Amino acid sequence: MSSIRSAEQTYRQWSSPILLELKEREHQLTPSDRQALQNILLERRLINSGNPTGSDRRKAQPGNDG
């Protein structure tokens, strides 16, 4: 494993529990901090955002030969 990959894995192992703890305490954050936390959680896929549509979809639509 490369040193960059190892560092990224370590970062995710440490930051995920911290981010989830912040989620539990988000009512104590300012509105801009809450929005930033929400953006990070969505990006890291640590919260369920439902079934994304449009440009957020990772795979092509079935039946779309696009």
JORA-V443930 format. One record per residue. SS is DSSP state (alpha for helix, beta for strand, coil for the rest). PHI is phi in whole degrees, 0 to 359 (none if undefined). Layout:
[[SS	PHI] [SS	PHI]]
This chain:
[[coil	none] [coil	291] [alpha	295] [alpha	294] [alpha	297] [alpha	297] [alpha	296] [alpha	295] [alpha	296] [alpha	298] [alpha	303] [alpha	293] [alpha	297] [alpha	277] [alpha	279] [alpha	301] [alpha	298] [alpha	294] [alpha	297] [alpha	292] [alpha	293] [alpha	299] [alpha	301] [alpha	295] [coil	252] [alpha	298] [alpha	295] [alpha	269] [coil	271] [coil	290] [alpha	304] [alpha	291] [alpha	291] [alpha	297] [alpha	294] [alpha	298] [alpha	299] [alpha	301] [alpha	299] [alpha	293] [alpha	297] [alpha	294] [alpha	298] [coil	278] [coil	58] [coil	270] [coil	233] [coil	277] [coil	259] [coil	83] [coil	264] [coil	294] [coil	232] [alpha	64] [alpha	291] [alpha	282] [coil	290] [coil	275] [coil	244] [coil	292] [coil	295] [coil	301] [coil	82] [coil	262] [coil	276] [coil	349]]
